[in-house]
């Protein structure tokens, strides 16, 4: 695959300072006044001021200039073009996509967690490492973004036919899970009455880090809780969703499905969103339809 990862996102919010404090608390490392890095992906988040919350820009990493040229040729068939900075805007989500040459994320193989189970005592005379951790949770990389599009089918074609994403799984007319790496999905596009950012998702080591991170974020801030702990069916990952001060959801996740062999992975077509999760608390209504959706629609009509 010529595409290999998400590089960086730019989120627009009304109060940059307040939102920046949230993402510092979330575990991202501050690299500038309003920019943040993950442990493995480098600088992956920038915050800018906008009247209403939105995803301003989404960065996609490729290997070489030929990859950029191929994307440019595909876009030309839609009478779209990359600008001098490698940017093009998807009309359905109104997100500016930047294609750029970027290093692949590589990290050394690490020992798998050791769990005891029925008839299987693999960790003997020692407490589980997850209960002994004291260091702050720090996301390893930006995993995916979920976007609302006023034309979901057109946005899906934009990312697949022109940018080069692959479809991992699909709920027709409701959601398309698209990947630009070995991760099960890096972009999910869903229909919406107004373009908006539903959530960003950040990989952590394991389910213990999800719990530890969420516990830290909720201490003194119960209003940040959205949904979790649970396990998705599509993608298989553990999850916990929180909410930043602007209203964007942010997810800690671990153990996402990995697609390496295109011949082995078989995309499935699901008929409804009952397969959204295998277990966990019931889906809150605000997860399906954010509480500020009417305000976002009003802002879109006035702009």
C-alpha positions in Angstrom: 0.0 0.0 0.0 1.4 3.4 -1.0 -0.4 5.1 1.8 1.0 4.0 5.2 -0.4 6.2 8.1 -2.1 9.3 9.3 0.5 11.9 9.9 -1.2 14.8 11.6 -4.6 16.4 12.2 -5.6 20.1 12.7 -8.7 20.6 14.8 -10.5 24.0 14.9 -12.1 24.9 18.2 -13.6 28.1 19.7 -11.3 28.1 22.8 -7.8 26.9 21.9 -6.3 27.3 25.3 -9.0 25.3 27.1 -8.8 22.5 24.5 -5.0 22.5 24.6 -5.1 21.9 28.3 -7.4 18.9 27.8 -5.1 17.2 25.3 -2.1 17.8 27.5 -4.1 16.0 30.3 -5.0 13.3 27.8 -1.3 12.4 27.6 -0.1 14.1 24.4 3.2 15.8 24.6 3.3 19.6 24.0 5.6 20.5 21.1 4.5 24.1 20.6 2.0 26.6 21.9 -0.9 24.6 20.4 0.7 21.5 19.0 1.1 18.0 20.4 3.0 14.8 19.8 2.5 11.1 20.4 5.2 8.7 21.6 5.7 7.1 18.1 4.1 9.3 15.6 5.8 12.6 16.3 3.7 15.8 16.1 0.2 14.6 15.3 -2.2 17.3 16.6 -2.5 21.0 16.0 -5.3 23.2 17.4 -6.4 26.4 15.7 -9.2 28.9 16.3 -12.5 28.4 14.5 -16.0 29.7 15.3 -17.3 26.1 15.7 -15.5 22.8 16.3 -14.4 21.0 13.1 -11.6 19.0 11.6 -9.7 21.5 9.5 -7.0 19.2 8.0 -6.1 15.5 7.8 -2.6 14.4 6.9 -1.9 11.2 5.0 1.7 9.8 4.7 3.0 8.2 1.5 6.4 6.8 0.7 7.7 8.8 -2.4 6.8 11.4 -5.0 5.4 8.8 -7.4 2.7 8.1 -4.8 1.8 11.7 -4.7 1.7 11.8 -8.5 -0.7 8.8 -8.6 -3.1 10.5 -6.2 -2.9 13.7 -8.2 -3.8 11.8 -11.4 -6.8 10.1 -9.7 -8.1 13.4 -8.4 -7.9 14.9 -11.9 -10.6 12.5 -13.0 -12.9 14.3 -10.5 -11.7 17.6 -11.8 -9.9 18.1 -8.4 -6.2 18.8 -7.9 -3.6 18.8 -5.2 -2.3 22.3 -4.6 1.4 23.1 -4.2 1.4 21.8 -0.6 -0.3 18.5 -1.6 -3.7 19.5 -0.3 -7.2 18.9 -1.6 -10.6 19.3 0.1 -13.3 16.6 0.3 -16.6 18.4 -0.5 -18.7 16.1 1.7 -16.7 16.5 4.9 -15.1 19.8 4.0 -11.8 18.5 5.4 -8.6 19.5 3.7 -6.6 16.4 3.1 -2.8 16.8 2.8 -0.8 14.1 1.1 2.9 14.2 2.0 6.0 12.0 2.0 6.5 10.8 5.6 8.6 8.2 7.4 6.8 5.1 8.4 6.2 4.4 12.1 8.5 1.7 13.2 9.1 0.4 16.7 10.9 -2.6 18.1 8.8 -5.7 19.0 7.8 -5.7 22.6 7.0 -8.7 24.9 3.3 -9.6 24.8 1.4 -9.0 28.1 1.4 -12.1 30.3 -2.1 -13.1 31.6 -3.1 -15.9 33.9 -6.1 -18.0 32.9 -7.9 -21.2 33.8 -5.3 -23.9 34.0 -2.7 -21.5 32.7 -0.5 -19.8 35.3 2.0 -17.9 33.2 2.7 -15.1 35.7 3.8 -16.7 38.9 4.6 -15.1 42.3 4.2 -11.6 40.9 1.5 -8.9 40.5 0.2 -8.0 37.1 2.3 -5.2 35.6 -0.8 -3.2 34.8 -1.5 -2.6 38.5 2.0 -1.5 39.2 2.3 1.2 36.6 2.6 4.7 37.9 3.8 6.7 34.9 1.2 8.9 33.1 -0.6 7.2 30.1 0.9 8.5 26.8 -0.8 7.6 23.5 1.6 5.9 21.0 0.0 7.2 17.8 -3.1 8.8 16.2 -5.1 5.8 15.0 -8.2 7.1 13.2 -10.7 9.9 12.8 -14.5 9.6 12.3 -16.1 12.3 10.2 -19.7 13.3 9.4 -20.3 13.9 5.7 -23.2 15.5 3.9 -22.6 13.1 1.1 -21.3 9.9 2.7 -21.1 7.9 -0.6 -19.2 10.7 -2.4 -16.8 11.0 0.6 -16.2 7.3 0.6 -15.4 7.4 -3.1 -13.1 10.4 -2.6 -11.0 8.5 0.0 -11.0 5.1 -1.7 -11.0 5.9 -5.5 -8.9 9.0 -5.4 -6.7 9.0 -2.3 -6.2 5.3 -2.2 -7.8 4.0 1.0 -9.0 0.4 1.3 -12.4 -0.6 2.6 -12.1 -2.9 5.7 -15.8 -3.3 6.6 -19.0 -1.4 5.7 -22.5 -0.7 6.9 -24.1 0.5 3.7 -25.4 4.1 3.9 -24.3 4.3 7.6 -20.5 3.9 7.8 -17.5 2.9 5.8 -14.4 1.8 7.7 -11.4 2.8 5.6 -7.7 2.1 6.1 -4.5 3.7 4.8 -2.2 1.4 6.8 -2.3 -2.0 8.3 -4.7 -0.8 11.0 -8.3 -2.0 10.4 -9.4 1.6 9.9 -7.9 5.1 9.9 -10.9 7.0 8.6 -14.6 6.3 9.1 -17.1 8.3 7.1 -20.7 8.5 8.3 -23.7 10.5 6.9 -24.6 13.7 8.8 -26.7 16.8 8.2 -23.6 19.0 8.6 -19.9 18.2 8.2 -18.3 17.7 11.6 -15.6 15.8 13.6 -17.2 12.9 15.5 -14.0 11.7 17.2 -10.3 11.1 17.1 -8.8 7.9 18.3 -5.4 7.3 20.0 -3.6 4.0 20.5 -2.3 3.0 23.9 -0.4 -0.1 25.1 -3.3 -2.2 26.3 -6.6 -2.3 28.1 -5.0 -1.4 31.4 -3.7 1.9 29.8 -7.3 2.6 28.5 -8.6 2.2 32.1 -5.8 4.1 33.7 -6.0 7.0 31.2 -9.8 7.3 31.5 -9.6 7.1 35.3 -7.1 10.0 35.3 -9.2 12.1 32.9 -12.4 11.6 34.9 -10.9 12.6 38.3 -12.6 15.8 39.0 -14.1 16.0 35.5 -17.1 13.6 35.3 -18.4 15.7 32.4 -15.7 14.3 30.2 -17.2 10.8 30.2 -19.0 9.6 27.0 -18.9 5.8 26.7 -16.7 2.9 27.9 -15.2 0.6 28.9 -16.2 -1.7 26.0 -15.1 -3.7 23.0 -16.1 -2.9 19.5 -17.2 -5.7 17.1 -16.0 -4.1 13.9 -12.3 -3.5 14.4 -12.3 -5.6 17.7 -10.6 -2.9 19.7 -11.2 -2.1 23.4 -12.4 1.5 23.8 -13.2 4.4 26.1 -14.6 7.7 24.8 -14.1 11.0 26.4 -15.2 14.5 25.4 -12.9 17.6 25.0 -14.2 21.1 26.0 -15.2 21.9 22.4 -17.4 18.8 22.2 -15.1 16.5 20.1 -14.9 12.9 21.3 -11.5 11.4 21.9 -10.9 7.7 22.2 -8.3 5.6 24.0 -8.1 2.3 22.2 -6.0 -0.9 22.0 -5.9 -4.3 20.3 -7.3 -3.1 16.9 -7.5 -5.7 14.1 -4.5 -5.6 11.8 -4.8 -6.2 8.0 -1.6 -7.3 6.4 -2.6 -9.8 3.7 -5.3 -8.4 1.4 -6.1 -12.0 0.2 -6.8 -13.2 3.7 -8.9 -10.3 5.1 -12.4 -10.4 3.8 -14.4 -7.1 4.2 -17.8 -7.7 5.6 -21.0 -5.9 4.8 -23.1 -5.5 7.9 -26.8 -4.5 7.8 -27.1 -2.3 10.9 -25.1 -0.8 13.7 -26.1 -3.5 16.3 -22.6 -4.8 15.7 -21.1 -1.5 17.0 -19.9 -3.2 20.2 -19.6 -6.7 21.5 -19.8 -5.7 25.1 -19.9 -2.6 27.3 -22.4 -0.1 28.6 -25.3 0.8 26.3 -24.5 3.3 23.6 -25.4 6.7 24.9 -27.7 8.7 22.5 -25.1 11.5 22.5 -22.6 9.2 20.8 -25.0 8.6 17.9 -26.1 12.2 17.7 -23.9 14.7 19.5 -25.7 17.1 21.8 -24.3 20.1 19.9 -25.4 18.9 16.4 -28.2 21.5 16.1 -25.7 24.3 17.0 -23.2 23.0 14.4 -26.0 23.0 11.8 -26.9 26.6 12.8 -23.3 27.6 12.6 -23.0 26.0 9.1 -26.0 27.9 7.8 -24.8 31.2 9.2 -21.3 30.9 7.7 
